Amino acid sequence: MVATTERDGSTWFECERCGLLFDDRTDAQQHEANCDAEEPSYIQ
């Protein structure tokens, strides 16, 4: 389930598995459905 977070006066949607933030609920839900709960591989 995607969590809603308020930051800097904006609403963000957070993946509850890895903590990644999205500005669009649909994007967050799609990510969370495929999230392996590890840190994203593109962040080095």
C-alpha positions, -999 to +999 in steps of 0.1 A: +000+000+000+013+034-009+017+060+019+009+096+014+034+121+027+034+159+028+068+176+021+076+211+011+040+219+007+034+191-018+018+157-015+041+127-023+034+090-025+059+067-008+066+031-015+062+014+019+087-013+009+117+008-001+107+044+007+110+058-028+089+089-033+067+096-063+046+127-072+019+105-089-001+078-070-004+056-101+034+056-106+039+048-069+014+019-071+030+005-102+064+007-086+053-009-054+037-038-073+072-046-087+094-035-058+118-060-044+123-039-012+159-034-019+176-001-027+170+009-063+198-003-086+201+030-103+212+047-071+249+041-066 
